[in-house]
Structures are given as structure tokens and as C-alpha cells.
Amino acid sequence: MSNNYPKIWLSSPHMGGTEQKFVQEAFDTNWVAPLGPNVNGFEQDIANYLHEDVHVAALSSGTSALHLGLILLGVQPGDEVICQSFTFSASANPIMYQGATPVFVDSEDETWNMSPRFLEQAIMDRVAKGKKPKAIIPVHLYGMPAKMDEIMAIANLYDIPVLEDAAEALGSSINGKMCGTFGKISALSFNGNKIITTSGGGALVSHDADIVAKARFLSTQARDEAPHYQHSQVGYNYRMSNICAGIGRGQMQVLDTRIEQRRRIFNWHMQEMAGVPGISFVQEPEGYFSNRWLTTILVDPEQSGMTRESLRLALEAKNIESRPLWKPMHMQPVFAGTPFYGDGTAERLFQHGLCLPSGSNLTDAELDRIKAVVQECIQEAKVHATI
Ligand SMILES: *Cc1c(COP(=O)(O)O)cnc(C)c1O
């Protein structure tokens, strides 16, 4: 679509200012490699931020963190792994890398994340069919924590480890306990569109120091102790570079500011649409804190007189990016035929949901442009309603 308006992105990188200092240090000391002081420093910064006795391995992506997580939980070809259906494909793809089968579980309405009820139903049914799932992957979508108390209780009851996908939820918490510290293993992402970025990167987090040591070992080609290259396991090239980690150290200094800014954008959108019938925002349950990575809305066509698609197209016509919510994995052609437990909640969220521009670097002028389009759509819908 060609027009004269500069692009407004859904979520774009937002540097804090000190990133280049850490990158420069890496150049000055020639630590231009997938190891070095920034990697160690970034890992320590993340561990400190999570306020718990956790260990961190900085990796090349969130996807590689999830993949190593599955390997370290012993997932093998032929195994089944339970995964939230309403998510980005990177939550589920590593299950396929291992030759295992995903079993998808629907969302609940309050947080839009894994339904504890359908999780338990799925476990009981898979066990009855003779196959106990090897791991459970809940996701904190758009920064909203999943119902981890209930999910962990079920996981513990059936003795199945949780691999927590906290890629979108750095800084989110439940009663002060940070996302990324609930699972036996957790994954973070620092991709370019996430709340903080290293240009590309991720991290594996665990309370278990051995697990994290093994993640570091596997992520650097699984080299045994020897003067020559000696391998007794299949390794991966998944370690974060010292350059990227330098960006990460700078970004960690502004993470709390970024969260405040994202939450302010969320509140701004909510105020702009206050009182518009048929437009709703997902609220934080008692004790929940969301980093509000992306502001998302549900558009009820009957009550609002518009659809998420009409709003999306109106924004696109003005070169403003918005995007439908994740298309559930059980509806994706690549996962056709995989088991699914649910009642259509994720499918309905996909049909009616939209992500709005949410970047912490949105300017007042950009917010004004977004406001003009949204208000126009609301006015048009009102006119149609009165005809
Ligand atoms: C971004 C993301 C990932 C993958 O992270 P990368 O760093 O892009 O590999 C995994 N899960 C979810 C839910 C994500 O949003």
C-alpha cells in the first residue's frame, strides 16, 4: 500500500543509550565471539532482575532456549508434549525438532492463556490412551501471565515438568513472582520486537544450576574436556554473541522504564476507546502484573458495528501496523491432525482480536495519528448503527 504517511510499527526496537558503550567495550577488548564479559554480565543482570536464585544461559534466540529446554527435559522422538495452542509457532516448533508430537490445549477467557481445565483433561486423556506427556508448555501471551498457580498444581499432581515460554513476559509477575521463574525450565526472547532486544537472542532460565550448565554445554557444540575436539553428544550452535549481549546489558538498564511506557500505551488505548460498546481489553486478575508488551483488543462486530479486520484495514490505509491475534496452532496447516483439547476460545480470540501499535517509543504525534483513525472508525460505526 503506497501513501505518504511514515510507517507506525506494532513494536519496534527502542535503545536506551548505553548499549553502544558495552558493544564498544567488546570491540576494544576484541571479545567478538559467542562468549565474553558481556555474555556473563547479561546473564547475571537477568538473574538479578528475576529476584530469585536462578541461573541463566544467554542463547541465540528464544526458540533455541525452548529447543534446549525440551532436550534437557528428555523429550525424544515419539513422545508427546502439551503446548498452549494460542501462541506463536516458535512455542511449538521445537517439539517437532525433537520428533515429538504436540498436544494442543485451548485458552481460558481471563488471561487468554492455557486453560487449566483443558490441561487436566488433556493429561487424563493422553494417560488413558497409554502415553503420559513428557512436558507442558504454557505461554504468557502479550505479557499477561498464565494461571501458573493452577497449571503448576496440575503439573505437580501428574509429575510432568513445565517448560515455561516467557518470551513475551519479561517483567510480568504474579503476586511478585516473576514470569520466567515458574517452570522447571523457562525461556526468554530478546528478538527485535520484544519488550527489550539484543537484535536477536534468548535465554534459558532454571533454578537448577546443572540444567543451565548443560544448556551452555549443548549450545556451544557439546565439546568434551580435551585438547582436541571431542564429542560424545550432538551439540548445537545456540550461544549468544558477546556483541548481542552488550546490547542486552544496555537494555536491562531501561527494562523497567520500557514496562512503564508500554503500560502507559495500553492505558492510552483503553482511554481512547473507553465507552465504545463491543471493544474490550483483557484486565489483570488480582495479583497479576502484565508488562503489556502488546496492547490487544477484542472487537465484537454486533455491538461495535465494526470488525477487527475493518479496523486493521483502516489503520493500514494510513500506514499504521496492527495485526490479528495469534492464529491458534491447532488451526495451522503445519499442525493438521494433532490432538487438541478445548472449546473454541482461542479460535474466537483469533477471529475478533487485534494487536495495536504498542512500542515504548511511540511519539505523541504518532499516537494522534492512531487516535484519528480509531475515532473515525468509531464514528462510522455509529452512523451505520443509526441508519
Ligand atoms: C518471540 C517468541 C518466541 C521465540 O523467540 P525468538 O527469540 O524469536 O526465537 C517464542 N515464543 C513466543 C510466545 C514468542 O513470542
The ligand as an SDF file (V2000), in Angstrom:
LIG
                    3D

 15 15  0  0  0  0  0  0  0  0999 V2000
    9.1550  -14.4250   20.1950 C   0  0  0  0  0  0  0  0  0  0  0  0
    8.5910  -15.6730   20.7640 C   0  0  0  0  0  0  0  0  0  0  0  0
    9.3060  -16.8840   20.7710 C   0  0  0  0  0  0  0  0  0  0  0  0
   10.6000  -17.0810   20.0500 C   0  0  0  0  0  0  0  0  0  0  0  0
   11.6050  -16.2420   20.3540 O   0  0  0  0  0  0  0  0  0  0  0  0
   12.7530  -15.9200   19.2610 P   0  0  0  0  0  0  0  0  0  0  0  0
   13.7610  -15.1990   20.0600 O   0  0  0  0  0  0  0  0  0  0  0  0
   12.1090  -15.0820   18.2080 O   0  0  0  0  0  0  0  0  0  0  0  0
   13.2450  -17.2140   18.7240 O   0  0  0  0  0  0  0  0  0  0  0  0
    8.7500  -17.9770   21.3940 C   0  0  0  0  0  0  0  0  0  0  0  0
    7.5390  -17.9140   21.9480 N   0  0  0  0  0  0  0  0  0  0  0  0
    6.8030  -16.7850   21.9290 C   0  0  0  0  0  0  0  0  0  0  0  0
    5.4830  -16.7940   22.5960 C   0  0  0  0  0  0  0  0  0  0  0  0
    7.2910  -15.6350   21.3260 C   0  0  0  0  0  0  0  0  0  0  0  0
    6.5470  -14.5380   21.2810 O   0  0  0  0  0  0  0  0  0  0  0  0
  1  2  1  0
  2  3  1  0
  2 14  2  0
  3  4  1  0
  3 10  2  0
  4  5  1  0
  5  6  1  0
  6  7  2  0
  6  8  1  0
  6  9  1  0
 10 11  1  0
 11 12  2  0
 12 13  1  0
 12 14  1  0
 14 15  1  0
M  END
$$$$
